[in-house]
Amino acid sequence: MKVILREDVKKLGEAGEIVDVAPGYFRNFLNPRGMAMRATDSNMRIYEEERRMEEVRENKAKNRAEKLAHKLENVSLNAPVQVGEEDKVFGSVTANDISNLLKEQGYDIDKRDILLDEPIRALGIYNVPVKLHKDVEGEVKVWVIKE
């Protein structure tokens, strides 16, 4: 039985491929999970339309992320921290802190999208990368200053 794969299936093929499978495998595994559909002319047209619409959505999301990345280049955040003798920082500035500072300026960015290898533990100016889309990364300038 010929089917069109709607998503990647291990040891069978990638999304969009037309593969030959046993009728029981299609009926009991692939079809109930929405992983494949019969390879008919009408289903081919439906799949192509779905793929085209998904591509349009993906391009719109990428464009929005690129615009946000350009806006973030001009953003400068002040992260006040307590310091002791010889400007030793108590605590650190984490991705959560940066996310909260961004929210105060009107940017809703999740802390998991802030790519901080380790928390910032010293005074200074840091360029912190932010993942906005799978293909788009922006940067935010963070000033760690004395409180």
NURO-78476 format. One line per 5 residues: their letters; for each residue x, y, z of N, C-alpha, C. Coordinates in steps of 0.2 Angstrom, whole numbers. Layout:
! residues N
a = X:Y:Z:X:Y:Z:X:Y:Z  ... .
! end
This chain:
! residues 147
mkvil = 4:-6:0:0:0:0:4:6:0  3:11:-4:7:17:-5:4:22:-1  8:26:4:6:31:8:11:37:7  8:43:9:12:49:10:13:50:17  20:51:19:22:52:26:21:59:27 .
redvk = 17:61:33:16:68:35:21:70:39  25:66:42:30:68:47:36:62:46  42:64:49:47:59:49:45:53:53  47:47:50:45:40:53:52:37:53  54:35:59:61:31:60:61:25:56 .
klgea = 66:24:52:67:18:48:62:17:42  58:22:41:53:22:35:54:27:30  55:34:33:56:39:28:55:46:31  56:51:27:55:58:29:48:60:27  46:66:30:40:69:28:39:71:21 .
geivd = 34:69:18:33:71:11:35:65:6  38:60:8:40:54:4:34:50:3  34:46:-3:29:41:-4:32:35:-3  29:31:2:33:24:3:27:19:3  30:13:2:26:7:2:26:3:9 .
vapgy = 20:2:12:20:-1:18:14:-6:18  14:-10:23:9:-16:24:3:-12:26  -3:-15:23:-10:-12:25:-11:-11:33  -9:-17:36:-10:-17:44:-6:-11:47  0:-10:45:5:-5:48:2:2:47 .
frnfl = -1:3:41:-4:9:40:-11:10:44  -15:5:44:-21:5:47:-21:5:55  -16:2:58:-15:1:65:-10:6:68  -5:9:64:0:13:67:0:20:64  1:20:58:2:27:55:-4:31:54 .
nprgm = -9:28:52:-15:32:51:-18:35:58  -19:31:63:-22:33:69:-18:39:72  -11:39:71:-7:44:74:-6:50:69  -9:50:63:-9:56:59:-2:56:56  2:51:55:8:51:53:9:50:45 .
amrat = 3:47:42:3:46:35:-4:46:33  -5:47:26:-11:46:23:-11:42:16  -16:39:14:-16:36:7:-13:40:2  -9:37:-3:-6:41:-8:-11:41:-14  -16:45:-14:-21:46:-19:-20:53:-22 .
dsnmr = -22:55:-28:-21:61:-31:-24:67:-27  -30:66:-24:-33:71:-20:-29:72:-13  -26:67:-10:-22:67:-4:-16:71:-6  -13:70:-12:-7:73:-14:-8:80:-14  -13:83:-17:-15:90:-17:-16:93:-10 .
iyeee = -19:89:-6:-21:91:1:-14:92:5  -10:87:4:-3:87:7:1:93:5  1:94:-2:5:100:-5:2:106:-2  -4:107:-1:-7:113:1:-5:114:9  -6:109:13:-4:109:20:4:111:20 .
rrmee = 8:108:16:15:110:16:16:117:14  13:120:9:13:127:7:11:131:13  6:130:16:3:134:21:8:134:27  11:128:29:16:128:34:22:132:33  24:132:26:30:136:24:28:143:25 .
vrenk = 22:146:23:20:153:24:20:155:31  18:151:36:18:152:43:25:153:45  29:148:43:36:148:45:40:154:43  38:156:37:42:162:34:39:169:38  33:169:40:30:175:44:33:175:51 .
aknra = 34:169:54:37:169:61:44:171:60  48:169:55:55:170:55:56:178:53  51:181:49:51:188:48:50:192:55  45:190:59:44:193:65:50:193:70  53:187:70:59:186:74:65:190:72 .
eklah = 66:191:65:71:195:63:70:203:64  63:205:64:62:212:66:63:213:73  61:208:77:62:208:85:70:208:86  74:205:82:81:204:83:84:211:82  82:215:77:84:221:75:82:226:81 .
klenv = 76:226:84:74:230:89:78:229:95  80:222:97:84:221:103:91:223:102  94:224:96:100:227:96:101:233:99  96:237:99:96:244:102:94:244:110  92:238:112:90:238:119:96:237:124 .
slnap = 96:241:129:101:241:134:98:240:141  100:235:145:97:234:151:102:235:157  99:238:162:103:239:168:101:234:173  106:230:175:105:225:180:109:227:187  106:231:191:109:233:198:110:227:202 .
vqvge = 116:226:205:118:220:209:121:223:216  120:220:221:124:222:227:131:219:227  136:224:229:143:222:229:146:223:235  151:219:237:155:220:243:162:224:242  166:222:246:173:225:245:176:223:238 .
edkvf = 180:227:236:183:226:229:178:225:224  172:227:224:167:226:219:166:219:218  166:215:223:164:208:222:156:207:222  153:204:217:146:204:217:143:198:221  138:200:225:134:195:229:129:192:224 .
gsvta = 129:186:224:124:183:219:126:183:212  121:183:207:123:184:200:117:186:196  118:188:190:113:190:185:111:184:181  105:181:182:103:175:178:99:176:172  97:171:168:93:172:162:86:174:165 .
ndisn = 84:172:170:77:174:173:77:182:174  83:184:177:83:191:179:83:195:172  87:193:167:87:197:161:80:196:158  76:191:158:70:190:155:65:195:159  65:196:165:61:201:169:63:208:167 .
llkeq = 69:209:166:71:216:164:68:217:157  68:212:152:66:213:146:58:214:146  55:211:151:47:212:151:46:219:154  50:221:158:49:228:160:49:233:155  53:232:149:54:236:144:49:234:138 .
gydid = 44:229:139:39:227:134:41:222:130  46:218:131:48:212:127:46:206:131  42:202:128:40:196:131:44:190:129  50:189:132:55:184:130:56:179:136  55:173:134:55:167:139:63:167:142 .
krdil = 63:165:148:70:164:151:74:158:147  70:153:145:74:148:141:77:150:135  74:155:132:77:158:125:83:162:126  85:164:132:91:168:134:97:163:134  101:164:130:107:159:129:113:161:134 .
ldepi = 112:160:140:117:162:145:121:156:147  127:155:145:131:149:147:131:148:155  133:153:158:132:153:166:130:160:168  128:160:174:126:167:177:132:172:177  130:178:176:135:184:176:136:185:183 .
ralgi = 143:185:185:145:186:192:150:192:193  150:196:188:155:202:189:152:208:185  154:214:188:152:220:185:154:221:178  151:224:174:153:225:167:147:226:162  149:226:156:145:226:150:145:219:146 .
ynvpv = 139:216:145:139:210:142:134:210:136  136:206:131:131:205:125:128:198:126  122:198:128:119:191:129:115:189:123  116:183:120:112:181:115:105:179:117  100:180:112:93:178:114:91:174:107 .
klhkd = 88:168:108:86:164:103:78:166:102  77:169:96:70:171:94:67:166:90  70:162:86:68:158:81:73:152:80  71:147:77:76:142:76:82:144:72  81:149:67:86:152:63:88:159:65 .
vegev = 85:162:70:86:169:71:89:170:78  94:173:79:97:175:86:98:182:86  96:185:92:97:192:93:102:193:99  104:199:100:108:201:106:105:207:110  106:206:116:104:211:121:110:214:125 .
kvwvi = 111:220:126:117:223:130:114:223:137  118:220:141:116:220:149:122:224:152  120:229:156:125:232:160:124:230:167  129:227:170:129:224:177:132:230:181  128:233:185:131:239:189:129:239:196 .
ke = 133:243:200:132:243:207:125:246:209  122:243:214:116:245:216:116:251:221 .
! end
